[in-house]
Amino acid sequence: MAACGMTRLPTFIFVFFLLSSLDQTAGARSGERRQAIHGGRSAGGGGANGVRESAAAGVVGICASVVIPSGYECQEFTVETQDGYILSLQRIPGGRNGGGAAARGRKQPVLLQHGVLMDGMTWLLNSPAQSLAYVLADAGFDVWIANTRGTRWSRRHVSLNPSSPAFWNWSWDELVLHDLPTTFDFVYRQTGQKLDYVGHSMGTLVALASFSERRLVDKVRSAALLSPVSYLSHMTTPIGILAARTFLDKVYTWLGIAEFDPKGLPVTDLLNVLCRNPNISCYSLMTSFTGTNCCLNESTVELFLQHEPQPTSTRTMVHLAQTFRDGNLAKFDYGSRMANERHYGQARPPAYNMSNIPGDLPLFLSYGGQDSLSNVRDVRLLLADLRTSHDSGKLAVQYVPNYAHADFVMGTSANRIVYDALIAFLNSHK
């Protein structure tokens, strides 16, 4: 049964509660470490900080709580970024019908990267036959699941506490610079093979930005981008447009919070204020933000609400707002000529040029006609950039007229409509 009339907030609805400017600088720290926990147990202590982490310290991780009960082998790992964030990774090395340790070396690794305000649970919300992580494992892939800094299972740092504003002193530029390379490098070293990559929403944005700077291209075999996000100037969500254009610049300067926590009181209070606008309907919030999703069921949405949404930094939300308002894809704008010159050596932030993505990198893009966030016109702008330099046989495009933003990861028909085509694409570039 389709979910409608949602009164609680799914992750995607906060994507454009975006802020104006926070001139903060991120610390740097070198080194990487790994911790593997077989049988699906989480890291527990070992530097966990903050209210959320303390509450979760005695709780098992994604492997033990979700994956292993579904009948799959699962392993937990942690890696450390150069700037000191400790990220959680899960590995599903085989399907339910065999293909475990003995066959692991012959399997193609694939890394799954979630979007903003989500975590690795993105890929596990439906039944095994309908969740992409399980579908890929059953199709013979060695599946790795990433969890971005600040989310439940990656809420640690070698020296900073999540209760400190310094912990949240980053935008999605740092995901391009640190998180994605760290996870890529770790999986590459573990498997000895180039990776296939699958991203959703902001998971596509950080990949596209990375590829445009020729990062990771020596370690990636192909990339599949679901609800691809790059340009945002044509998004059609009324509440997001209001927040990004006018309202939040003042509100968040006043609130001055570094962590954007959708379950926290400041954000829920903000939503209540925005919903008083007569031009905004908050009756069906998922529809208001993502577009009309055709294929969600109530049990999936209920599971979603048990695990999500996850926190991110306010600077990430500001950065997304800048992308919408400025109409181009660029690094974080520090708000003044002087500040930008200090960080970049120029008055304006450098652009991420999509036409710089290597033309021989196989790309699969799947987008929906009802998506209010990854709007059709914005996706077509991205495609126009890619087609200027991309080899014709290396760019596959799928358009799903009745799909909106959440359908690509939560839709009950995505396995037939999207995942079959995605797997065929990955297999065609062996």
C-alpha positions as CSV (number, residue, x, y, z in Angstrom):
1,M,0.0,0.0,0.0
2,A,1.4,3.4,-0.9
3,A,2.5,5.7,1.9
4,C,0.7,9.0,1.9
5,G,-0.2,11.8,4.3
6,M,3.1,11.5,6.2
7,T,3.3,13.7,9.3
8,R,6.8,12.7,10.3
9,L,9.8,13.9,8.4
10,P,11.8,11.5,6.2
11,T,15.4,12.2,5.5
12,F,15.0,13.6,2.1
13,I,12.7,16.5,3.2
14,F,15.5,18.3,5.0
15,V,17.8,18.4,2.0
16,F,17.0,22.1,1.3
17,F,16.6,23.4,4.8
18,L,19.7,25.2,3.9
19,L,21.7,27.9,5.7
20,S,23.3,31.1,4.7
21,S,27.0,31.2,5.8
22,L,29.2,29.8,8.5
23,D,32.8,30.9,8.1
24,Q,34.5,27.9,9.7
25,T,37.7,26.0,8.9
26,A,38.3,22.3,9.2
27,G,41.3,20.8,11.0
28,A,43.6,18.4,9.3
29,R,45.0,15.2,10.6
30,S,46.9,12.5,8.7
31,G,46.8,8.7,9.0
32,E,44.3,5.9,8.4
33,R,43.4,3.0,10.6
34,R,41.3,0.0,10.2
35,Q,39.3,-2.1,12.6
36,A,37.5,-5.2,11.3
37,I,34.7,-6.8,13.4
38,H,33.5,-10.1,11.9
39,G,30.1,-11.5,12.6
40,G,28.6,-8.0,12.4
41,R,29.4,-6.4,15.8
42,S,29.9,-2.7,16.0
43,A,33.0,-1.0,17.3
44,G,31.3,-0.1,20.6
45,G,33.6,2.2,22.5
46,G,37.1,3.1,21.3
47,G,36.7,6.9,21.1
48,A,32.9,7.2,20.8
49,N,31.7,10.7,21.9
50,G,28.5,12.7,22.1
51,V,24.9,12.1,23.1
52,R,24.0,10.0,20.1
53,E,27.2,7.9,20.3
54,S,26.9,7.3,24.0
55,A,23.3,6.1,23.5
56,A,24.5,3.8,20.7
57,A,27.7,2.6,22.4
58,G,26.1,-0.7,23.5
59,V,24.0,-1.2,20.4
60,V,25.1,-3.6,17.7
61,G,25.8,-2.2,14.2
62,I,24.2,-2.5,10.9
63,C,25.6,-6.0,10.3
64,A,24.2,-7.6,13.4
65,S,21.0,-5.7,13.6
66,V,19.9,-5.9,10.0
67,V,22.1,-7.8,7.6
68,I,22.9,-11.0,9.4
69,P,19.3,-11.6,10.5
70,S,18.4,-11.4,6.8
71,G,20.6,-14.4,6.1
72,Y,23.8,-12.7,4.8
73,E,27.3,-12.8,6.0
74,C,28.4,-9.3,7.0
75,Q,31.6,-7.7,8.3
76,E,32.1,-4.3,10.0
77,F,35.2,-2.1,9.4
78,T,36.3,1.4,10.4
79,V,38.6,3.7,8.6
80,E,40.1,7.0,9.5
81,T,40.2,10.0,7.2
82,Q,43.2,12.4,6.9
83,D,41.3,14.9,9.0
84,G,40.6,12.4,11.8
85,Y,37.0,11.2,11.3
86,I,36.4,7.6,12.0
87,L,34.0,6.1,9.4
88,S,32.0,2.9,9.5
89,L,32.0,0.5,6.5
90,Q,29.9,-2.7,6.1
91,R,30.8,-5.6,3.8
92,I,28.4,-8.2,2.4
93,P,30.8,-10.6,0.6
94,G,28.3,-13.0,-0.8
95,G,24.7,-13.8,-1.3
96,R,22.3,-15.9,0.7
97,N,22.9,-18.9,-1.6
98,G,26.6,-19.3,-1.1
99,G,29.6,-17.5,-2.6
100,G,31.3,-16.8,0.7
101,A,34.9,-16.6,1.7
102,A,36.2,-19.1,-0.9
103,A,34.8,-17.1,-3.8
104,R,35.4,-13.7,-2.4
105,G,38.5,-13.0,-4.5
106,R,36.6,-13.5,-7.7
107,K,33.8,-11.1,-6.9
108,Q,33.7,-7.6,-8.2
109,P,33.6,-5.0,-5.4
110,V,30.9,-2.3,-5.5
111,L,30.7,0.6,-3.1
112,L,27.3,2.1,-2.1
113,Q,27.2,5.7,-1.0
114,H,24.0,7.2,0.5
115,G,22.7,10.7,0.2
116,V,22.6,13.6,2.7
117,L,20.9,13.0,6.1
118,M,20.9,9.3,5.4
119,D,23.3,6.5,6.2
120,G,24.1,2.9,5.0
121,M,20.6,1.8,5.9
122,T,19.5,3.5,2.7
123,W,20.3,0.3,0.8
124,L,18.6,-2.1,3.3
125,L,15.1,-0.8,3.9
126,N,13.1,-3.2,1.8
127,S,13.1,-7.0,1.6
128,P,16.2,-8.8,0.3
129,A,14.6,-9.1,-3.1
130,Q,14.0,-5.3,-3.2
131,S,17.0,-3.8,-1.4
132,L,19.9,-2.9,-3.7
133,A,22.7,-4.1,-1.3
134,Y,21.1,-7.6,-1.1
135,V,20.2,-7.7,-4.8
136,L,23.9,-7.0,-5.7
137,A,25.2,-9.5,-3.2
138,D,22.8,-12.2,-4.6
139,A,24.0,-11.2,-8.1
140,G,27.6,-12.1,-7.2
141,F,29.0,-8.7,-6.2
142,D,31.2,-8.0,-3.2
143,V,29.1,-5.3,-1.6
144,W,30.6,-2.5,0.5
145,I,28.4,0.1,2.3
146,A,29.7,3.6,3.2
147,N,28.5,5.8,6.1
148,T,29.4,9.5,5.9
149,R,30.9,11.4,8.8
150,G,28.4,12.6,11.4
151,T,25.9,9.8,10.8
152,R,25.0,7.3,13.5
153,W,27.8,4.8,12.8
154,S,30.4,7.4,11.8
155,R,30.0,9.8,14.6
156,R,33.6,9.6,15.9
157,H,36.8,11.5,15.6
158,V,40.3,11.0,16.9
159,S,40.1,14.1,19.1
160,L,36.9,16.0,18.6
161,N,33.6,15.5,20.3
162,P,30.3,15.6,18.4
163,S,29.0,18.1,21.0
164,S,31.7,20.5,19.8
165,P,31.1,22.9,16.8
166,A,34.6,22.0,15.6
167,F,33.4,18.4,14.9
168,W,30.9,19.8,12.4
169,N,33.3,22.2,10.7
170,W,32.9,20.8,7.1
171,S,30.8,20.9,4.0
172,W,30.4,18.3,1.3
173,D,33.7,19.5,-0.1
174,E,35.3,17.6,2.7
175,L,33.4,14.4,1.7
176,V,35.0,14.8,-1.8
177,L,38.4,15.6,-0.3
178,H,38.5,13.0,2.6
179,D,35.6,10.6,3.1
180,L,35.2,9.2,-0.5
181,P,39.0,8.8,-1.1
182,T,39.4,7.1,2.3
183,T,36.7,4.5,1.7
184,F,37.7,4.0,-1.9
185,D,41.4,3.4,-0.9
186,F,40.4,1.0,1.8
187,V,38.2,-1.2,-0.4
188,Y,40.7,-1.1,-3.2
189,R,43.5,-2.3,-0.9
190,Q,41.2,-5.0,0.6
191,T,40.1,-6.4,-2.7
192,G,42.9,-5.6,-5.1
193,Q,40.4,-4.6,-7.7
194,K,38.9,-1.4,-9.2
195,L,35.5,-0.6,-7.7
196,D,32.1,-0.2,-9.2
197,Y,30.3,2.7,-7.5
198,V,26.6,3.3,-6.8
199,G,25.4,6.6,-5.4
200,H,22.1,8.1,-4.6
201,S,21.3,11.9,-4.3
202,M,24.2,13.6,-2.6
203,G,26.1,10.3,-3.1
204,T,26.1,11.2,-6.8
205,L,27.1,14.8,-6.2
206,V,30.3,13.9,-4.3
207,A,31.2,11.3,-6.9
208,L,30.7,13.7,-9.8
209,A,32.7,16.4,-8.1
210,S,35.5,13.9,-7.4
211,F,35.6,12.6,-11.0
212,S,35.6,16.2,-12.3
213,E,38.9,16.8,-10.5
214,R,40.2,13.4,-11.7
215,R,40.1,12.0,-8.2
216,L,39.5,8.2,-7.8
217,V,39.4,7.6,-11.5
218,D,42.4,5.2,-11.2
219,K,40.4,3.1,-8.8
220,V,36.9,3.1,-10.2
221,R,35.7,0.7,-13.0
222,S,32.3,2.3,-13.5
223,A,29.7,4.4,-11.7
224,A,25.9,4.3,-11.4
225,L,24.2,7.4,-10.3
226,L,20.6,7.3,-9.0
227,S,18.6,10.5,-8.8
228,P,21.8,12.4,-9.8
229,V,22.4,15.7,-8.2
230,S,24.7,18.4,-9.6
231,Y,22.7,21.5,-10.7
232,L,19.8,22.4,-8.4
233,S,18.4,25.6,-9.8
234,H,15.2,23.9,-11.2
235,M,14.1,22.1,-8.1
236,T,10.4,22.5,-7.6
237,T,9.8,21.8,-3.9
238,P,8.1,24.9,-2.5
239,I,9.4,24.6,1.1
240,G,12.9,24.0,-0.1
241,I,12.8,27.0,-2.4
242,L,11.5,29.2,0.4
243,A,14.2,28.0,2.8
244,A,17.1,28.3,0.4
245,R,16.2,31.7,-1.1
246,T,15.0,33.8,1.8
247,F,14.2,32.4,5.2
248,L,17.1,30.4,6.6
249,D,19.8,32.9,6.0
250,K,18.4,35.0,8.9
251,V,17.1,32.1,11.0
252,Y,20.3,30.1,11.1
253,T,22.5,33.1,11.6
254,W,20.4,33.7,14.7
255,L,20.4,30.1,15.8
256,G,24.1,29.6,15.1
257,I,24.1,25.8,15.3
258,A,26.9,23.7,13.7
259,E,25.1,20.4,13.7
260,F,22.0,20.0,11.5
261,D,20.1,17.4,13.3
262,P,16.6,16.7,11.8
263,K,15.5,15.1,15.1
264,G,16.7,18.1,17.2
265,L,14.5,20.8,18.5
266,P,15.9,23.7,16.5
267,V,15.1,22.0,13.2
268,T,11.7,20.8,14.2
269,D,10.8,24.3,15.4
270,L,12.0,25.7,12.1
271,L,9.8,23.3,10.2
272,N,6.8,24.5,12.2
273,V,7.5,28.1,11.2
274,L,7.9,27.2,7.6
275,C,4.7,25.2,7.5
276,R,2.7,28.3,8.5
277,N,3.4,29.8,5.1
278,P,0.1,29.6,3.1
279,N,1.9,28.5,0.0
280,I,3.3,25.4,1.6
281,S,1.4,22.2,2.3
282,C,2.9,20.2,5.1
283,Y,0.2,17.5,5.0
284,S,2.3,15.1,2.9
285,L,5.9,16.1,3.7
286,M,7.6,13.4,1.7
287,T,5.6,14.4,-1.4
288,S,6.3,18.1,-0.7
289,F,10.0,17.6,-0.8
290,T,10.8,14.7,-3.0
291,G,7.9,14.7,-5.5
292,T,5.1,12.1,-5.7
293,N,6.8,8.8,-5.1
294,C,4.9,6.1,-6.9
295,C,6.1,2.9,-5.2
296,L,6.6,3.2,-1.5
297,N,4.8,0.9,1.0
298,E,4.0,1.7,4.6
299,S,6.2,-1.0,6.1
300,T,9.3,0.4,4.3
301,V,8.5,4.0,5.4
302,E,8.0,2.8,9.0
303,L,11.4,1.1,9.0
304,F,12.9,4.2,7.4
305,L,11.5,6.3,10.3
306,Q,13.0,4.0,12.8
307,H,16.5,4.5,11.5
308,E,16.5,7.9,9.8
309,P,17.0,10.8,9.4
310,Q,20.7,11.3,10.3
311,P,22.6,14.5,11.2
312,T,24.9,16.4,8.9
313,S,26.8,19.7,9.2
314,T,25.0,23.0,8.8
315,R,27.8,24.0,6.4
316,T,26.8,21.1,4.1
317,M,23.2,22.4,4.0
318,V,24.5,25.9,3.4
319,H,26.6,24.6,0.5
320,L,23.6,22.9,-1.1
321,A,21.7,26.2,-0.7
322,Q,24.5,28.0,-2.5
323,T,24.3,25.5,-5.4
324,F,20.6,26.3,-5.7
325,R,20.9,30.0,-5.5
326,D,24.0,30.5,-7.6
327,G,22.9,28.2,-10.4
328,N,26.3,26.5,-10.7
329,L,28.3,23.7,-9.0
330,A,31.2,25.1,-7.1
331,K,33.1,24.7,-3.8
332,F,31.8,26.2,-0.6
333,D,31.5,30.0,-0.7
334,Y,32.9,31.6,2.5
335,G,30.8,34.7,2.0
336,S,33.4,37.4,1.2
337,R,36.1,38.1,-1.3
338,M,38.7,38.1,1.4
339,A,37.7,34.8,2.9
340,N,37.5,33.1,-0.5
341,E,40.9,34.4,-1.4
342,R,42.3,33.1,1.9
343,H,41.0,29.6,1.1
344,Y,41.2,29.4,-2.7
345,G,43.5,32.2,-3.8
346,Q,40.6,33.8,-5.7
347,A,37.6,35.9,-5.1
348,R,35.0,33.3,-6.1
349,P,35.0,29.5,-5.2
350,P,36.4,27.3,-7.9
351,A,33.8,25.5,-10.0
352,Y,33.4,21.7,-10.4
353,N,33.4,21.3,-14.2
354,M,31.3,18.3,-15.1
355,S,32.8,18.3,-18.6
356,N,36.2,17.5,-17.1
357,I,35.0,14.0,-16.1
358,P,37.1,11.5,-18.1
359,G,35.2,10.5,-21.2
360,D,36.1,6.9,-21.0
361,L,34.7,6.4,-17.5
362,P,31.5,4.3,-17.8
363,L,28.5,6.1,-16.3
364,F,24.9,5.0,-15.7
365,L,22.4,7.7,-14.8
366,S,18.8,6.9,-13.7
367,Y,16.4,9.8,-13.0
368,G,12.7,10.3,-12.5
369,G,10.1,12.4,-14.0
370,Q,8.4,13.2,-10.7
371,D,11.5,14.1,-8.8
372,S,11.3,17.6,-7.1
373,L,14.9,17.6,-6.0
374,S,16.8,16.0,-8.9
375,N,14.7,17.8,-11.4
376,V,14.5,16.7,-15.0
377,R,15.8,20.0,-16.3
378,D,18.8,20.0,-14.0
379,V,19.6,16.4,-14.9
380,R,19.5,17.3,-18.6
381,L,21.9,20.2,-17.9
382,L,24.3,17.6,-16.4
383,L,23.8,15.3,-19.3
384,A,24.6,18.1,-21.8
385,D,27.9,18.7,-19.9
386,L,28.8,15.0,-20.0
387,R,28.0,14.6,-23.6
388,T,30.4,17.3,-24.7
389,S,33.3,15.1,-23.9
390,H,32.0,11.6,-23.0
391,D,32.5,8.6,-25.3
392,S,29.1,7.7,-26.7
393,G,29.4,4.0,-25.6
394,K,30.3,4.9,-22.0
395,L,27.2,6.9,-21.0
396,A,24.0,5.0,-20.3
397,V,20.9,7.0,-19.3
398,Q,17.6,5.7,-17.9
399,Y,14.5,7.9,-17.5
400,V,11.7,6.6,-15.3
401,P,8.7,8.9,-15.9
402,N,6.7,8.0,-12.7
403,Y,9.6,7.9,-10.2
404,A,10.4,10.5,-7.6
405,H,13.5,10.9,-5.4
406,A,12.8,8.2,-2.8
407,D,11.6,5.6,-5.3
408,F,15.1,4.8,-6.4
409,V,16.2,3.5,-3.0
410,M,12.8,2.6,-1.4
411,G,10.5,1.8,-4.2
412,T,9.1,-1.7,-4.3
413,S,9.4,-1.9,-8.1
414,A,13.0,-0.5,-8.2
415,N,14.5,-4.0,-8.4
416,R,12.7,-4.6,-11.7
417,I,12.8,-1.1,-13.2
418,V,16.2,0.2,-12.0
419,Y,18.3,-2.5,-10.4
420,D,18.1,-5.0,-13.3
421,A,19.3,-2.3,-15.7
422,L,22.0,-1.1,-13.2
423,I,23.4,-4.7,-12.8
424,A,23.4,-5.2,-16.6
425,F,25.4,-2.0,-16.9
426,L,27.9,-3.0,-14.3
427,N,28.3,-6.5,-15.9
428,S,28.8,-4.9,-19.4
429,H,31.9,-3.1,-18.2
430,K,33.9,-6.1,-16.7
